[in-house]
Every structure is written in C-alpha cells, then in structure tokens.
Amino acid sequence: MKIINSILFLIIFISCETEDSALDPPKPGDIETMQIEIEYPYLNQVYYDCGTNSVVSQNTKYDWDLAFECGVEGSHIILNSSKGMYAKNLKNVELDFVHSDPKNIDWDWDVSSGDLDSLAIKTSWGNLGNIFMENVFIINRQYNSSFEHSGYVNMRILSIDDKKYEIEYFDYNNNKITKTEIIKDNSRNFVHFSFENGQIEIEPKKDEWDILFTNYQNKFIELDYPFVITGALINRYNKVSVAEDSTRIFQDITLGDSSNYEFSNNADIIGYDWKIRNSDDNSFEIDERKFYIIRATEGIFYKLKFVDFYNNEGEKGFPKFEIQRL
C-alpha cells in the first residue's frame, strides 16, 4: 500500500509540476537592431520578418505595375502605389480607345489602409465574362527609374476563377493589344505583374514576412491627390496587426501589457510618421516617443522602436529600429 501511495503521489506531483511550468510565460528575447536599405531616392521595397529579424526579399519599386489577389475567391487587383499609380474606369469603350487628354482625368487610387473595398480597379467575384468586358480601365503607370513617364494602358478583365485571371490590355506607347493570364499562387497574398515582363515573383510567401518597407501613397486632407511617402506597411492579409504607443517607456513594456492595447490591421498603421520632416532642408529626425506592439504572422508579440532614418554615411532612406520579442 505504501508503494502504491508513493507512486500516486509521484504522478500527482509530476502532473502539477508540468501544469505549473506550462503556465510560466516565455522569457522575452534580446533587444536586436536592424537597418533596412530602402536607399535614396527610395528605390527598394524590402520585406522583413520579425521572427528571424531578417530581410526575406527585396525588389525595386519599378519592377511591377499590378498585383492580383490569390486564394480561391481572390478577385482584387491593386496598383503599384510606390510609383504613385492611378486608374480610372472609362466604362464601355473599345479597348484601343485613346483618351484625348489623360493628364486631366479625375483619377482614382488605392487607399493606403489596404482596404480591398476601396481600390481604383473594382472587380466582383463571380461576375465573369461579358460583365467585365463592359469596363475598360485606363491606368497611369507614372514614372520609371529614368524619371521618364511610362505612359498609359487600357485594361479589361476578361475572367476570374479559382486558378487564374485573364486580362487584355492596350498600350498607348506601341498601339498594341495583348491578352494574357495571371496564375494564382495560394501560398502568397498577391502575385505581381509587369506590363513589360508579364507575371513576376515579388511578394514572398504570406507566412514569411510581417512588414514591407517602401514608398506608398498617402492621401492628406489638404491635397486633392495622394502624395508618395516612405514608410512601413504590415502584412494585414495574413493576420499581422499593430498597436501604437507614445505615452509609456519602450523598455518597460512586457508581454502582459499586450492585452491592454487596441490593435489595428490597417496596412499603414505603422506608416510614415515615426519620423518628423524638417521642411527647411527636407531632413528627418525620429519621433522618440513612438513605438509599436506587433502581433506577427505566427501570433507572437514584438515591440519595435525606430532609432534612425540615416546610414553611417548620412544618407537617408535607411530606417533603423530596435525590436524585441515580448
């Protein structure tokens, strides 16, 4: 009987010990530093992963024009806002219709929050074939890396299904109509497309990144059209969300504090205003009060604080930050 009681006690003790250990919160990680090379004049788009504190991939902002939503029911098409692109629905016109004065079009653009219901090119899942062919969108491709205007394209969406998009477009530069398919990749949020080079791999797989450092368009109230700025956009389409704080001390924040914040999945929640622009000489300094709590793709929490926007040579376009797993 004593042996049996001893065994029972040992089982209960081990069970309790295991349960108590499981409740212990994980220890925070070390504070690490990272510097992102967007470079000036803000050439690169850099995809960053919090979990590995590393750059996953990068490309130039001139590599692509459109991005097509993946997923079985994906149907949204976004413009390359890092180039300041616009679009406008010309409605029911011939695809090779040449607008007489495209510079004076009342253009539409994609909102910086990443809301897929507020895009310049509007589509509707399930409406295939002729209903798309009634709408021709003129696209302002804006400027290339040589600071020359890339021209205008008329585009019509022929069909969308669970595997691909089918489009045709008319290029004002060469008066040529091209018909092509864009194949979905369900491991990614979007696949990208260039009017020169066709479908191109830009965005990493959706589980591999948290933040995109890039130029993007932001609509200021006092301006009629959005302005291209430099900042950080989150992977909102794969569960990343962020809370901002400018009242507490960065070093004091712990994992337990994360439940006290209101998180947002707006793509531009980190945005651009962690730096302050001096209008006299177009220089920048960091807003030392601000920092961010990030719920990353894997559900782990991090805190991030920017400390610089310049490299060691004094060149801007190199955001530097401290990050720590909570």
N, C-alpha and C positions, 0 to 999 in steps of 0.2 A: 504493500500500500504506500509506503514511504517513497519507493521508487516511482510509482505512478504519479503521486503528488508532485514529486520533483520534476518529472517530465512535463506535467501540465503547467507548472509554474514557469518552466523554461520557455515553453511555447508561448504563454501569455506575455512574458517579459519581452521576447523577441518580437512578437506582434506589435506590442505597444511601442517598442523602440523604433521599429520600422515605420510605424504610423507617425510618430513624432518627428522622425527625420524627414519624412516626406513633406511635412508642413513647414520645415525650415525654408525661408526664402533664399533664392540663389544669391551668391555674393555678387556685387557689382563688378563689372570689368574695369580694366585700367582706362584712364583718360588717354585717348590716342589723338594724333594730329594728322590731318590730311590737307593737301593743297591740290586743287583742281585746275587743270590747264585749259581754260576756255581760250585764253590768249586775246590779244587785241589786234584788229578790231572785232573781237568776239566771234571768232571763226568757228570754234568747235562746239559740238554737242556731246556732253560727257555723261554716261550712265554710271551711277555709283551704287554700291551695295553696302548697307550699314553693317551687316553681319560679319563681313570679311574686311571692312574698312578698305575697300579697293575699288578701282575703276574696272567696270565689267567690259565696256567697249566705248568707242568714240568715233565720231564721223564729223565731216564738215557740214555746216548748215546748208550748203549749196548742193548736197548730194541727192536731194529728193524734192518732190513737189507735193505729193498727196500721200495720205496713209489710209488704209482700208481696214475697218474693224474685222477681227477674226471671230471665231465662235460660230456655232451652228446657226444662230439667228442674228449674227452680226450684219449690220447693214449701213453703218455710218462711215462717212468719208470726211477726213479732216484735212485742212490746208496746212502748209508749212508756215506757221506763224513766225518762225525765227527769221524768215525772209520778208515778213510783213505782207504775205499774200492775201488777196481779196478774191471774191467771186460774186456773181450776180445771175439770178435766174432770168434768162431772156424769154422764157416761156416757149411758145410754139413757133419756132423759126426753123429754117433749114440749118443743118449742121454747119454748112460752109458760109453761113451769113456773116458778113464782115461789118461789125459795128462802125458807124461813121466817125464816132468820137469817143472811144473808150476811156480817155482820160477824164471825161466828165460824167461817168457813170456814178450813180449813187450806190457805192459798193457795200457789200455785206462782208462780215468776218466772223471767225470763230471766237467765242468768249474764252478768256484766259482761265476760267474756273474748270474747264474741261467738260462742261455740261453738254452731253450729246444731243440734247433737245434744242440747243442754241448754236447750230452750225450754219455756215453760209451755204453749203451744199446740203439740201434737205432730201432725204430719202425715206421710204416707208417699207418696212419688211412685209413681204408677201405680195406687194404690188409689182408684178413682173411685166416684162414685155412692153406693150404699147403705151401704158400709162407713164413709164419712164421716158419713152421716146418723144413724148409731148413737151418735155422740158429740156432746154439746152442751156447749160451754164457757161458763161464766159468767165475765164479765170485769168487774173492778173498775176503773172509769175514774178513780178518785181525784178530785182537786180541780181546779177551773177557775181562771181568772185572778182571779175574785172570791172565791177561797178557799171556794167552796161545793162540796159533794160532787156530782160529775156523775152519780152513780147507777151502776146495773148493767145489763149487756147479756148476754143469752144468744145465742150464735152457733153456727151449724152450717155446716160446709164441705160444699157440695153436689158440687163437682167442681174438679179442677185439670187443665189441659192446657198445651201449649206456648205458648199465647197469652193465657190468662186464668185467673182464679179466679172461681168462682161461690159466693156465700155467702148465707145469710139469717140475720137476727138479730131478736131480740125485745127491745125497750127497756122496762125496768121503769118508766120515767118516764111513758110515754104508752100502755103496753099495746099497742103497735103492732108488727106483724111486717113487715119489709122484706126484699125479695130484690134482690140487686144483683150486678153483675160488676165485677171489678177487672182492668184490662187491663195486661199486662206491657209493659215498655219495656226492650229488651235493651241499651240504652246506659247503663242505670243498674243499680246493685246491687239497689235496692228501689224500689217505688212505694208511696206512702203513702195512708192512708185515714182519714177522719174520720166518726164516726157522725152528725154534723150535716151535713157538707158533701160527703160522698162522696169519690171519688178526688181527691187533691190533689198538686200537684208540690212536693216538699220537697227531697229529696236531689239535688244536682247530678249531672251525668253522671259515671260512675265514674272516668273518666280525668282529671277536672278538679279533684279535691281529694285531700288527704292526711290532714288532721286535722280532727276535729269537736270544738269546744269547747262543753261542755254540762253540764247536770245529768245524772246517771245513777245507777242503783242499784248499790251495792257491799255484798256480804254479809260482815260482820265476824263472826269466830268467836264472839264473846261475845254476839251478838244472835241472836234467833230469826228475824228477818226482815231483809232488806237495808235499808240506810239510803241516802237520796238525798244525793249529794255532788256537788261541782263539779270538773270536770277535763277531760281531753283523751282522746278515743278516735280510734284510727287507722283508715284505710280498709283494713282487713285483707282484705276481699273483693276487692281489686284490687292485691294484691302488696305493699302497704306493710308494712314491718317495722321494728323499732326495737331498739336495744341501749342499755342504761343504764350510766352510769359515775359513780362518786363517789370515785374514787381518784386520777385524773390531773387535769391542769390543762386546762381547756377550750381555752385559746388554743394549746396545744401539739399538739392533735390534728390529724392530716393524713389525706389520703385513704388513704395506705399503712397507717394504723392500723386501717382498717375491717375488714381481714381477720382481725384479732385478736379481734374481738368475736363474741359469740353473739347472734344476732338472734331476736326473737320477733314473731309476728304476732297475739298476743293483742290484742284491741281496746283493752284497758285497760293496756297496757304502759307508756305514759306516765302515764295515770291522774291521781291527785289529790295524791300525797304529795311533789310538788316544792314544796309549801307546808306549813308547820307551823302548826297551830292552837293558839292560846292559849285554854284552856278558861275562864279567868277572865273574859275580855271578848269572846270569840269573834272575836278578831282573828287575822291571819295574817302570817307572815313567810316569806320564801323560803329553802328549803334550798340554800345557796350551794354545797354540794359536788356536787350532782347536775347532770348534763347528759345529753343524748341524741344518739345517732347514728341518723339516719333514712335508710332506703332508700326513696325516694319512688316514686310510681307509674311514673315514667319510668325508674326504675333508677338515678337519680343520688343520691349521698350528700350529706347535710347534717348539721351539728351544731347543736344547739339548746339554749339555756340560759335558764331563766326568771330574770327580774330583779325582778319586782314583781307584785302582785295588786291594786294600787290605782291609781286615776287621779290626776290632779293636784289634784282636789278632796278626796282622801282617801276616795273611795267604793270599796268592794270589788266584785269581780266584773269586773275589767278586767285579765286576765293579760297581762303584758308580757314579751317574750322577745327574745333575740338569736339570729340564725340566719345560718349561713354555708354556702355550697356548698363541699364539700371538693374 
